Amino acid sequence: MVSPIRAVWRVLLAGLMLVAGLAVAPPAQAQFTLNLYGVLDASVGRFQASGGLVDNAVRSGQMATSRFGITGRELLDEGWSVGFTLESFLRVNTGEQGRNDLDPFWSRESSLSIANARYGTLKLGRFSTPLFEATGRFNAFGPSPGFSPALRHTFLSGPLGGAQGDLYWDRAIGWTSPNWGGLTVKVVHAGEDRIGRHANTGLSLVYARGLATVALNLQRTRHDERQPLGTDERIWQIAGVYNAGLGKLLAQYTRTDDRSFDVKSRIVSVGALVPLGAGNVMLQFAQTLADGPAIDRKHQTFSLGYDYDLSKQTDVYAVLMRDQVRRQATGLTLATGVRMRY
């Protein structure tokens, strides 16, 4: 695992390279662009987690988190650019902002960045973790918070099975490398009022070649506002996707070592994305085995869905999901919904 201090030095070195390049660049003839975009997702059906009550309801953000955002980008000379991103979650079913009442307004992203094709991108603010991005990328349901077994097990099953901390880190500094012959590196350090040894660190290595893409992700969580008594969790994940012609095969293997709760878990997730007509059949399975002095937990989730494209901006979907934790009743979800991008 890359130490937080070493990760900070690497990010700061990249930042110095960017600033040095700007210092020697001639005055720019700037070009500025501003874009408004978003996703609205709403579904209706029967929702039930393992051991939970049945909720017959209209829900927001199950296939994709509903959100709206604003981006701005200023193009400078010598290939440099400066930009910002502001994104807020939206609950379509109630009209409220945020995933819940605790979210800040710009809860999905609030960042400034400076980029160059040669040196990469340096970003400051609040934004998603490399582990969350990879988990969403390498599963058939994408970053679906409601229907993806991979996301459910890795991030939404609580501290006794999955990753601690939020999917988005405050007070973060991150660097994304250029594409070096198919290899892309991303490192993020975040979590406290000041950058220090008790903050969070994430590192991602993604390599794409031909029909296959593989990723290695490392994460250490030292600061979680939801665990004020202390957090110390280390995670590594290997993931991949292969385009088999008739469809894509996707897989993930994740290990967590939560020293604050004395729990270790193994998360396996496999899936397939198969084109059919004007849409895709989605299959994904995940299993978590969590062990500790006070826990012996087996969690399995299977999702089957079909996503049909009405246009480039709009699609409709139907999903069946079975969720079960050992010695608890099976949870069954059956829902249909519509998603619109703009």
Salt bridges, closest charged atoms under 4 A:
ASP55 OD2 - ARG59 NH2 3.07
GLU87 OE1 - ARG67 NE 3.95
GLU87 OE1 - ARG108 NH1 2.64
GLU96 OE1 - ARG91 NH1 3.75
ASP101 OD1 - ARG91 NH2 3.25
ASP103 OD2 - ARG99 NE 2.80
GLU109 OE2 - LYS123 NZ 3.10
GLU133 OE2 - LYS186 NZ 2.85
ASP166 OD2 - ARG99 NH2 2.94
ASP166 OD2 - ARG126 NH2 3.28
ASP170 OD1 - ARG126 NH1 2.46
ASP193 OD1 - ARG171 NE 3.72
ASP224 OD1 - ARG226 NE 3.49
GLU225 OE2 - ARG171 NH2 3.47
ASP232 OD1 - ARG220 NH2 3.30
ASP257 OD2 - ARG259 NE 3.61
ASP291 OD2 - ARG266 NH2 3.50
ASP296 OD2 - ARG326 NH1 3.74
ASP307 OD2 - ARG339 NH2 3.15
ASP315 OD2 - ARG339 NH2 2.95
ASP315 OD1 - ARG341 NH1 3.28
ASP323 OD1 - HIS299 NE2 2.62
